[in-house]
Each structure stands twice: as C-alpha cells, then as structure tokens.
C-alpha cells in the first residue's frame, strides 16, 4: 500500500491532481455530470410516484428499482468490462441512458407510475456497465502514489453530486417543474460521453483474457478471491451498509408525511445523505493513514456508525434535525464504500479488476435492493418508525459481526494490503470453455 500520499489530503491536493492529469480530470468530471443528473431525476421521480400512488412505502420500491437491476446485470457487466475496449463501453452506455432518461418525462406527461419505475430500472441496468468500470479504470489513469486520493475523490463525487444534485433537483422540480429535472438528466449523459471520449490513456493494462463463457469468467474471479480473505472481506463489507440502506427509500415518505414537506424537502434529506457521503471519504482516508489494518477497522466501525446515527432519525421533530442524522449516517456509509473500493483496487490485478469490482458493486446493490423492498413492505404494515429501527438493528449487527470475523486482519502484525503482498499474487488465467 502506497505511503507517499499524505494523510488528510483535501481539496488543494485534488485540485493539483486534476490540473496535472487531464485524463483523470475527464473521467472525474464525467462522473460528476452523470451523477448530478441522476439525483436530479431521482428526487423528481420519487415524488411523482409517491403522488400518483398515494402510498407511503412506494418510494422505497422506486429506490429498489434503482439498485436491484445492477445486481442482475453485474456479472455480465464485469465480463464485458474485462473483454472489450473500456472507453467505447463507457461512451456507449452513456448514450444509451439518454433513452430511459427521457422516458421518465413520458411517464410524467402520461401520469403512469409504472412507466417511471420501468425507466428507473433501465437506467440502473445500464449503470451496472458504467460505475464499477470507472472504479476499475481509475488505477490506469493515475500514478500509484495518487490512487488513494483519486479514489477518495471519486467516492466523494457520488456524495457531492447527491448533495448538490438532490438539493438542486428538489428546488428545480419545485420551481421549474419535474419536466426540467428529467431533461437535465438526459443531457448530462451526453456531456459525460463526450468527456470519456477525450480520454487518451489506455483504460486497460495487459492482454485481454481468453474467450470463455460468463460462468467461466465468474469462476475465475472466485478462484482468485477464495484463498484471499482480505479480498473476500472487502467484497462483502458494502453489504453491511446495504442491509440497512432500505431506510433511504423511506426518506421521501419521512419528508412528505412526517414533516409535511414537498419535493424540496425530499431534496434536503437526500442532499444531507450526499453531504455525509462527501465528507466521509476524506475523514476515512485520514483515519486509515494509508495502513491496511486501520482501513479494515475503519470500514467495520463505519457500518456500526451508520446504523447508530440512523437510530436518531425517528426521534427527530424537524426536517433540519432529520437532515443532520442522515448526514452523520452517510458519513459512515461513504467512508466504508470508498475505503473498501480502494482496498479492492490494491489487491486486484487489472486482468480481473473489472469483474471483481462489478461483483462487489452487484452484491452491494443486491443488499440495498432487498433492504428497500423489505422497507417498503414493512412501512405499509408497521409504519415508518418501527421499520427504521429494524433496519438499524440489521446494520449494527452486520458491522459488529464483520469486525469480529476480520479481527485477525486488522489486529495482525503486518499490513494485509502491503504492496509486496499484492505484487506477489499471480495473475488469474481463464481456460477456454
């Protein structure tokens, strides 16, 4: 694990990296604009579906629709990412996402909640071919000593765009109408495609893997991961936040029914989630101090912190206090997400990295999606408060169990992510199917 990046790197270091590395700058801003549009649209579509159906728990199903397709598509997406030109793949996916993004506008004009959900699912399916690939190619466009900062910044993009996009999306939807949110979302995918198209560095190192079926490629990933406990642990850590993440799908219901707010209130709570996810990765990078043992400890503790912060949400009496609880929770969630991704980047060779990160992303979204479905059903049966507490218990229990399971890694005498360990691992090989 690199030691050159100083702890506590902030905006000044990021600005310097963006200035001196134009390809990383293009990749970074491609993620910025596409995620900005996503959160513009999510605020509008969740408010639309809630109003059309009149049901408190339906926003949780919209959230599930935005993540579950990722799990189903991830195995194929990972294989494609390791088999084809990654630049072409990213550009093609961006352009394809324009179609369902505009489909949300049709759902609004026709007043059809089902069509809006179908379009959300289509955008999510295509996202499985984009977001994990961005993580997979980041080590190929930055120097090794810059990877910690580069991935922290990439992780903060998600949080910052949720913070800005959800807040602005709520205001735009309230001021200009939901139509504007959907059109802006579609336009951001075009801008992202143009930025990726201008990246000059190759987004792959080494030869392509031999041709084989999807199951053979997945088997190769399992053969690589199975003897490496640290890699296995990092691949399942995101699920810890995921099992409690169904509460995010209930935030629109909290805003609309508990606090009597409108789309701007939904945007505030989702924006608070983004603010926490923006700050968390930089705090986590400082706490881990570029040491693999500390990284693992912080990952597990962040899951527990996520659940603990959400314990306070049902007790709040105002939208502002609720936003504070959400921000604290997702500071933990953002820390865990970015540090675990960085750990996987360090422990996975490029030849298999696309598949590993796609499966990692898929497992996380499976946990999030199932949690969201359960949250929607439970909210209808037991109410928002009881459902929230149930999800909190799941998150805290998962985090505590994960910390106990990995105690030999984070309490060990040696850094489990040290460079010589990673370099000594043989590259995987696929036999022809």
C-alpha positions as CSV (number, residue, x, y, z in Angstrom):
1,X,0.0,0.0,0.0
2,X,1.4,3.3,-1.0
3,X,2.9,5.5,1.7
4,X,3.6,8.6,-0.3
5,X,0.2,10.1,-0.2
6,X,-0.1,12.3,2.9
7,X,-2.9,11.7,5.3
8,X,-5.7,14.2,5.3
9,X,-5.4,15.1,1.6
10,X,-8.1,17.7,0.8
11,X,-9.3,19.9,-1.9
12,X,-6.0,21.5,-2.6
13,X,-4.4,18.2,-3.4
14,X,-7.3,17.2,-5.5
15,X,-7.1,20.4,-7.5
16,X,-3.4,19.8,-8.1
17,X,-4.1,16.3,-9.3
18,X,-6.9,17.5,-11.7
19,X,-4.6,20.1,-13.1
20,X,-1.7,17.8,-13.9
21,X,-3.6,14.8,-15.1
22,X,-6.1,15.7,-17.9
23,X,-7.3,12.1,-18.4
24,X,-8.2,11.7,-14.7
25,X,-9.9,15.1,-14.9
26,X,-12.1,14.0,-17.8
27,X,-13.0,10.8,-16.0
28,X,-13.7,12.7,-12.8
29,X,-16.0,15.3,-14.4
30,X,-17.8,12.6,-16.5
31,X,-18.8,11.0,-13.2
32,X,-19.7,14.4,-11.8
33,X,-22.2,15.4,-14.5
34,X,-23.8,12.0,-14.9
35,X,-24.4,11.6,-11.2
36,X,-25.7,15.1,-10.9
37,X,-28.4,14.3,-13.4
38,X,-29.2,11.0,-11.7
39,X,-30.0,12.7,-8.5
40,X,-32.0,15.5,-10.2
41,X,-34.2,12.8,-11.7
42,X,-34.4,10.6,-8.5
43,X,-36.0,13.5,-6.5
44,X,-38.5,14.2,-9.2
45,X,-39.4,10.5,-9.9
46,X,-39.8,9.5,-6.3
47,X,-42.1,12.5,-5.7
48,X,-44.0,11.7,-8.8
49,X,-44.6,8.1,-8.0
50,X,-45.5,8.8,-4.4
51,X,-48.1,11.4,-5.5
52,X,-49.5,9.1,-8.3
53,X,-50.0,6.1,-5.9
54,X,-50.6,7.9,-2.6
55,X,-48.7,5.2,-0.7
56,X,-46.0,5.9,1.9
57,X,-43.8,2.9,1.1
58,X,-43.8,3.2,-2.7
59,X,-40.6,5.5,-2.7
60,X,-38.7,2.6,-1.2
61,X,-39.8,0.4,-4.2
62,X,-38.5,3.2,-6.5
63,X,-35.2,3.1,-4.7
64,X,-35.1,-0.7,-5.0
65,X,-35.8,-0.4,-8.7
66,X,-32.8,1.9,-9.0
67,X,-30.4,-0.7,-7.5
68,X,-31.6,-4.3,-7.9
69,X,-31.1,-4.4,-11.7
70,X,-27.5,-3.6,-11.0
71,X,-27.0,-6.9,-9.2
72,X,-28.6,-8.8,-12.0
73,X,-26.5,-7.1,-14.7
74,X,-23.2,-7.0,-12.8
75,X,-21.9,-10.5,-13.7
76,X,-22.3,-9.8,-17.4
77,X,-21.1,-6.2,-17.0
78,X,-17.9,-7.3,-15.3
79,X,-17.1,-9.8,-18.1
80,X,-17.8,-7.2,-20.7
81,X,-15.6,-4.7,-18.9
82,X,-12.6,-7.1,-19.0
83,X,-13.3,-8.2,-22.6
84,X,-13.9,-5.1,-24.7
85,X,-12.5,-1.6,-25.1
86,X,-13.5,0.1,-21.8
87,X,-13.6,3.6,-23.3
88,X,-16.1,2.5,-26.0
89,X,-18.1,0.7,-23.4
90,X,-18.4,3.8,-21.2
91,X,-19.4,6.1,-24.1
92,X,-22.0,3.6,-25.4
93,X,-23.6,3.2,-22.0
94,X,-23.8,6.9,-21.5
95,X,-25.6,7.4,-24.9
96,X,-28.0,4.5,-24.2
97,X,-29.0,6.0,-20.9
98,X,-30.5,9.0,-22.7
99,X,-33.4,6.9,-23.9
100,X,-34.9,5.8,-20.5
101,X,-34.0,9.2,-19.0
102,X,-36.3,10.8,-21.5
103,X,-38.8,8.0,-20.8
104,X,-39.3,9.4,-17.3
105,X,-40.6,12.6,-19.0
106,X,-43.1,10.5,-20.9
107,X,-44.2,8.8,-17.7
108,X,-44.8,12.3,-16.2
109,X,-46.8,13.5,-19.1
110,X,-48.9,10.3,-19.3
111,X,-49.3,10.1,-15.5
112,X,-48.1,6.5,-15.4
113,X,-46.2,5.4,-12.3
114,X,-45.3,2.0,-13.7
115,X,-43.6,3.6,-16.7
116,X,-41.5,5.8,-14.4
117,X,-40.3,2.7,-12.5
118,X,-39.5,0.8,-15.7
119,X,-37.3,3.7,-16.8
120,X,-35.6,3.8,-13.4
121,X,-34.8,0.1,-13.8
122,X,-33.4,0.7,-17.3
123,X,-31.1,3.4,-16.2
124,X,-30.0,1.3,-13.2
125,X,-29.2,-1.7,-15.5
126,X,-27.1,0.5,-17.7
127,X,-25.3,1.9,-14.7
128,X,-24.0,-1.6,-13.9
129,X,-21.9,-1.2,-17.1
130,X,-20.6,2.2,-16.1
131,X,-20.0,2.9,-12.4
132,X,-17.9,-0.2,-11.5
133,X,-15.9,0.3,-14.7
134,X,-15.0,3.8,-13.7
135,X,-13.5,2.3,-10.4
136,X,-11.7,-0.4,-12.4
137,X,-10.0,2.1,-14.8
138,X,-9.1,4.7,-12.2
139,X,-5.8,2.9,-11.3
140,X,-4.9,3.0,-15.0
141,X,-5.1,6.8,-15.4
142,X,-3.3,7.9,-12.2
143,X,0.1,7.1,-10.8
144,X,0.2,4.6,-7.9
145,X,1.0,7.3,-5.4
146,X,-2.1,9.2,-6.4
147,X,-4.5,6.3,-6.3
148,X,-5.6,6.8,-2.7
149,X,-6.5,10.5,-3.3
150,X,-8.0,9.7,-6.8
151,X,-10.4,7.0,-5.4
152,X,-11.3,9.2,-2.4
153,X,-12.2,12.0,-4.8
154,X,-14.2,9.6,-7.0
155,X,-16.1,8.3,-4.0
156,X,-16.8,11.9,-2.9
157,X,-18.2,12.6,-6.3
158,X,-21.1,10.4,-5.5
159,X,-21.7,12.1,-2.3
160,X,-21.2,15.6,-3.5
161,X,-23.4,15.1,-6.5
162,X,-26.1,13.6,-4.3
163,X,-25.7,16.6,-2.0
164,X,-25.8,19.2,-4.9
165,X,-28.0,17.2,-7.3
166,X,-30.7,16.2,-4.8
167,X,-30.8,19.7,-3.2
168,X,-30.9,21.5,-6.6
169,X,-33.1,18.8,-8.0
170,X,-35.7,19.4,-5.4
171,X,-35.6,23.2,-6.0
172,X,-35.7,22.8,-9.8
173,X,-38.6,20.4,-9.6
174,X,-40.4,22.8,-7.3
175,X,-39.6,25.9,-9.3
176,X,-39.5,24.7,-13.0
177,X,-41.4,21.5,-12.8
178,X,-40.3,17.9,-12.9
179,X,-40.0,18.1,-16.7
180,X,-36.9,20.2,-16.3
181,X,-35.3,17.6,-14.0
182,X,-35.8,14.8,-16.5
183,X,-34.4,16.8,-19.4
184,X,-31.4,17.8,-17.5
185,X,-30.7,14.2,-16.5
186,X,-30.8,13.1,-20.2
187,X,-28.4,16.0,-21.2
188,X,-25.8,15.0,-18.5
189,X,-25.3,11.6,-20.1
190,X,-24.4,13.2,-23.4
191,X,-21.8,15.5,-21.7
192,X,-20.4,12.5,-19.8
193,X,-19.9,10.6,-23.1
194,X,-18.1,13.5,-24.7
195,X,-15.7,13.7,-21.8
196,X,-14.9,10.0,-21.7
197,X,-14.4,10.0,-25.5
198,X,-11.5,12.5,-25.0
199,X,-9.5,10.3,-22.6
200,X,-6.2,9.5,-24.2
201,X,-4.6,6.9,-21.9
202,X,-5.4,3.2,-22.4
203,X,-8.0,2.1,-19.9
204,X,-6.6,-1.4,-19.7
205,X,-3.1,-2.8,-18.9
206,X,-2.0,-6.2,-20.2
207,X,-3.7,-8.6,-22.7
208,X,-7.3,-9.5,-22.9
209,X,-8.4,-12.7,-21.1
210,X,-9.0,-15.7,-23.3
211,X,-12.6,-16.1,-24.6
212,X,-14.8,-18.1,-22.3
213,X,-18.4,-18.2,-21.1
214,X,-19.8,-15.9,-18.4
215,X,-19.8,-18.7,-15.9
216,X,-16.1,-19.5,-16.6
217,X,-15.2,-15.9,-16.1
218,X,-17.1,-15.7,-12.8
219,X,-15.4,-19.0,-11.8
220,X,-12.0,-17.3,-12.4
221,X,-13.0,-14.5,-10.1
222,X,-14.0,-17.0,-7.4
223,X,-10.7,-18.9,-7.9
224,X,-8.8,-15.6,-7.4
225,X,-10.9,-14.4,-4.4
226,X,-11.4,-17.6,-2.5
227,X,-7.8,-18.0,-1.0
228,X,-7.6,-14.3,-0.2
229,X,-9.6,-13.5,3.0
230,X,-8.8,-9.7,2.8
231,X,-10.3,-9.5,-0.7
232,X,-13.4,-11.6,0.3
233,X,-13.9,-9.4,3.3
234,X,-13.7,-6.2,1.3
235,X,-16.2,-7.5,-1.3
236,X,-18.8,-8.1,1.4
237,X,-18.3,-5.1,3.5
238,X,-20.6,-2.8,1.4
239,X,-23.5,-5.1,2.1
240,X,-23.2,-4.1,5.8
241,X,-24.5,-0.6,4.9
242,X,-26.7,-2.1,2.2
243,X,-28.8,-4.2,4.6
244,X,-29.8,-1.0,6.5
245,X,-30.0,1.1,3.4
246,X,-33.7,0.5,2.8
247,X,-34.2,3.4,5.2
248,X,-33.0,5.7,2.4
249,X,-36.0,4.6,0.4
250,X,-38.2,5.8,3.2
251,X,-36.7,9.3,3.3
252,X,-39.2,10.7,0.8
253,X,-42.0,9.3,2.9
254,X,-40.5,11.0,6.0
255,X,-40.3,14.3,4.2
256,X,-43.8,14.2,2.7
257,X,-45.8,12.6,5.5
258,X,-43.9,13.2,8.8
259,X,-42.7,16.7,8.1
260,X,-45.3,17.9,5.6
261,X,-42.6,18.9,3.0
262,X,-42.7,18.8,-0.8
263,X,-40.0,17.9,-3.4
264,X,-37.7,20.4,-1.8
265,X,-37.9,18.6,1.5
266,X,-37.1,15.3,-0.2
267,X,-34.2,17.0,-1.8
268,X,-33.0,18.3,1.5
269,X,-32.9,14.8,3.1
270,X,-31.3,13.2,0.1
271,X,-28.9,16.2,-0.1
272,X,-27.9,15.6,3.6
273,X,-27.2,12.0,2.6
274,X,-24.9,13.3,-0.1
275,X,-23.2,15.8,2.2
276,X,-22.3,13.0,4.6
277,X,-21.1,10.8,1.8
278,X,-19.0,13.7,0.5
279,X,-17.2,14.3,3.8
280,X,-16.9,10.7,5.0
281,X,-14.3,9.5,2.4
282,X,-11.9,12.3,3.3
283,X,-12.3,11.6,7.1
284,X,-11.9,7.9,6.4
285,X,-8.7,8.4,4.4
286,X,-7.3,10.4,7.3
287,X,-8.3,7.8,9.9
288,X,-6.9,4.9,7.9
289,X,-3.5,6.6,7.4
290,X,-2.7,4.5,4.4
291,X,-2.5,1.4,6.6
292,X,-4.4,-1.7,5.6
293,X,-5.1,-2.7,9.2
294,X,-6.6,0.7,10.0
295,X,-8.5,0.7,6.7
296,X,-10.3,-2.6,7.7
297,X,-11.0,-1.4,11.2
298,X,-12.5,1.9,9.9
299,X,-14.6,0.0,7.4
300,X,-16.2,-2.1,10.0
301,X,-16.6,0.7,12.5
302,X,-18.3,2.8,9.8
303,X,-21.0,0.3,9.3
304,X,-21.8,0.4,13.0
305,X,-21.7,4.2,13.0
306,X,-24.1,4.3,10.0
307,X,-26.7,2.3,12.0
308,X,-26.2,4.2,15.2
309,X,-26.8,7.6,13.5
310,X,-30.0,6.4,11.9
311,X,-31.3,5.4,15.3
312,X,-32.0,9.1,15.9
313,X,-34.0,9.7,12.8
314,X,-37.4,8.6,14.1
315,X,-36.9,10.7,17.2
316,X,-36.4,14.0,15.4
317,X,-39.1,16.6,15.4
318,X,-38.0,18.8,12.5
319,X,-36.7,18.4,8.9
320,X,-33.4,20.1,9.8
321,X,-32.6,17.7,12.6
322,X,-33.6,14.7,10.4
323,X,-31.1,16.0,7.8
324,X,-28.4,16.1,10.4
325,X,-29.0,12.5,11.4
326,X,-28.9,11.5,7.7
327,X,-25.7,13.3,7.1
328,X,-24.0,11.6,10.1
329,X,-25.1,8.2,9.0
330,X,-23.8,8.6,5.4
331,X,-20.5,10.0,6.6
332,X,-20.0,6.4,7.8
333,X,-21.5,4.9,4.7
334,X,-19.4,7.0,2.4
335,X,-16.2,6.1,4.4
336,X,-16.9,2.4,4.2
337,X,-17.8,2.4,0.5
338,X,-14.7,4.3,-0.7
339,X,-12.2,2.6,1.6
340,X,-13.4,-0.9,0.6
341,X,-13.2,0.0,-3.1
342,X,-9.7,1.4,-2.7
343,X,-8.7,-1.8,-0.9
344,X,-10.0,-3.9,-3.8
345,X,-8.1,-1.8,-6.3
346,X,-4.9,-2.5,-4.4
347,X,-5.5,-6.3,-4.1
348,X,-6.8,-7.0,-7.6
349,X,-4.8,-7.1,-10.8
350,X,-6.1,-5.3,-13.9
351,X,-6.9,-8.5,-15.7
352,X,-9.7,-9.4,-13.3
353,X,-10.4,-6.0,-11.7
354,X,-13.5,-5.2,-13.8
355,X,-15.2,-8.4,-12.8
356,X,-14.2,-8.1,-9.1
357,X,-15.5,-4.6,-8.8
358,X,-18.6,-5.3,-10.8
359,X,-19.4,-8.3,-8.5
360,X,-18.6,-6.1,-5.5
361,X,-21.0,-3.5,-6.8
362,X,-23.6,-6.1,-7.5
363,X,-23.5,-7.6,-4.1
364,X,-23.9,-4.2,-2.5
365,X,-26.8,-3.3,-4.7
366,X,-28.5,-6.7,-4.0
367,X,-28.3,-5.9,-0.3
368,X,-29.6,-2.4,-0.9
369,X,-32.4,-3.5,-3.2
370,X,-33.7,-6.3,-0.9
371,X,-33.5,-4.0,2.1
372,X,-35.5,-1.4,0.2
373,X,-38.2,-3.9,-0.8
374,X,-38.4,-5.1,2.8
375,X,-38.6,-1.5,4.0
376,X,-41.4,-0.7,1.6
377,X,-43.5,-3.7,2.7
378,X,-42.7,-3.1,6.4
379,X,-43.6,0.6,6.2
380,X,-47.0,-0.3,4.9
381,X,-47.5,-2.9,7.7
382,X,-45.8,-1.4,10.7
383,X,-45.1,2.2,10.0
384,X,-42.0,4.3,9.3
385,X,-40.7,4.3,12.9
386,X,-40.7,0.6,13.6
387,X,-39.3,-0.2,10.1
388,X,-36.5,2.3,10.7
389,X,-35.5,0.7,13.9
390,X,-35.5,-2.8,12.4
391,X,-33.1,-1.7,9.6
392,X,-30.8,0.0,12.2
393,X,-30.5,-3.3,14.1
394,X,-29.6,-5.2,11.0
395,X,-26.8,-2.7,10.1
396,X,-25.3,-2.6,13.5
397,X,-25.3,-6.4,13.8
398,X,-23.7,-6.8,10.4
399,X,-21.0,-4.3,11.2
400,X,-20.2,-6.0,14.6
401,X,-20.1,-9.4,13.0
402,X,-17.8,-8.3,10.2
403,X,-15.4,-6.7,12.7
404,X,-15.3,-10.0,14.7
405,X,-14.7,-12.1,11.5
406,X,-11.8,-9.9,10.3
407,X,-10.1,-9.3,13.6
408,X,-7.1,-11.4,12.6
409,X,-6.6,-9.0,9.7
410,X,-6.9,-5.6,11.4
411,X,-5.2,-6.8,14.6
412,X,-2.3,-8.5,12.8
413,X,1.3,-7.7,12.9
414,X,1.6,-6.9,9.2
415,X,-0.4,-4.7,6.8
416,X,-2.7,-7.1,4.7
417,X,-2.6,-4.6,1.8
418,X,1.1,-4.0,1.6
419,X,2.4,-3.7,-2.0
420,X,4.8,-6.7,-1.8
421,X,1.8,-9.0,-0.9
422,X,-0.2,-7.7,-3.8
423,X,2.7,-7.8,-6.3
424,X,3.5,-11.4,-5.3
425,X,0.0,-12.7,-6.2
426,X,-0.2,-14.5,-9.6
427,X,-2.4,-13.1,-12.3
428,X,-5.5,-15.1,-12.9
429,X,-5.9,-17.2,-16.1
430,X,-9.0,-18.4,-17.8
431,X,-9.0,-21.7,-19.7
432,X,-11.1,-21.9,-22.9
433,X,-14.6,-23.1,-22.3
